[in-house]
Amino acid sequence: MTEPPRSSKHRKPLPPLDHILAFEAAASLGGFARAARQMHLSETAISRKVRLLEQHFGLPLFTRGHRSVELTTHGRAFLARVSPAIAMLRAAADAAFETGQKRPVVLAATNSVAGLWLTPRLPGFRAAKRHLGIMVVASDNDDECLADTVDLAILRGDGTWTGFDSVRLFGETVFPVCSPGFLAQNPGVAEVANLAAAPLIEVASNHVEWMNWRAWLDRVGARPPRLERPMLFNSYPLSIQAAADGAGVALGWAHLVDHLLESGRLVRPLGPLEVSTPAGYYLLTPQGRPGFAARDEVRAWLLGLRAEGD
């Protein structure tokens, strides 16, 4: 009959793993000096770890000579038992490391950043980093973007998030945008005083700090008594798509709509008139969580995209 496992309170404490590894190296290589070279430690450190292991068991594992050491009977018996266990630990660690290197880097961002800033840049990253995988999580829920399963996140704020290191990627500058065709048919929107009566495109957001048309017009000194009922979207990328399709005038965020301005799909009807805020978009890295090479490569790439002087 198989004996039941002993309760944890009756188990003898295990010695530190580094003591066992020092013993195994010295026993396998035939001396403390060789073990020290393999483990990149001093010979004194190896000898001390082995001595502490012997004290833990109350058994001599080596017979020490003037210039040599030899395994005792107890040492040979212990080596025969721990060597297979150490080999299994190393194999398990190698497999876990390989799996960790192959898994995609989970990058979370708001819908606007993911759809308008990140996605257009991914083909270039993919061409240069084919060995890496990225899983993009797009959400306007901060809790989802900061979940334990996320390796990196890009969020809007003031740079302070508890438990995260943050680096500013770009600032927040807002201005009206529309399609060239819409501007041609509605030339009046080139005057800020006419915007209140124009077809405006708005985003219905739970983030109260998100700038809307009323706030933007107030900031530039235009305070119309009322606005035409705007066309509402629950997603900023959808509102920008609507503007590019000629549905009206939307508020464009610098960096998020730059590629659409450069391609000519959007124009700025009011030219350089814009509003800047103290907020910015930050790259967040969790504190106290082990990093890995793939995440560090993706992070370095994102930092390379920072807007200088923004």
Salt bridges, closest charged atoms under 4 A:
ASP18 OD2 - LYS49 NZ 2.64
GLU24 OE1 - ARG90 NH2 3.65
GLU54 OE1 - ARG51 NH1 3.72
GLU54 OE1 - ARG64 NH2 3.00
GLU98 OE2 - LYS102 NZ 3.11
ASP151 OD1 - ARG103 NH2 2.97
GLU172 OE2 - ARG156 NE 2.67
GLU209 OE2 - ARG156 NH1 3.79
GLU209 OE2 - HIS207 ND1 3.13
GLU228 OE2 - ARG226 NH1 3.57
ASP245 OD1 - ARG265 NH2 3.92
ASP258 OD2 - HIS255 ND1 3.71
GLU274 OE1 - ARG268 NH2 2.85
ASP296 OD1 - ARG295 NH2 3.09
GLU297 OE1 - LYS129 NZ 3.10
GLU297 OE2 - HIS131 NE2 3.14
ASP310 OD2 - HIS255 NE2 2.32
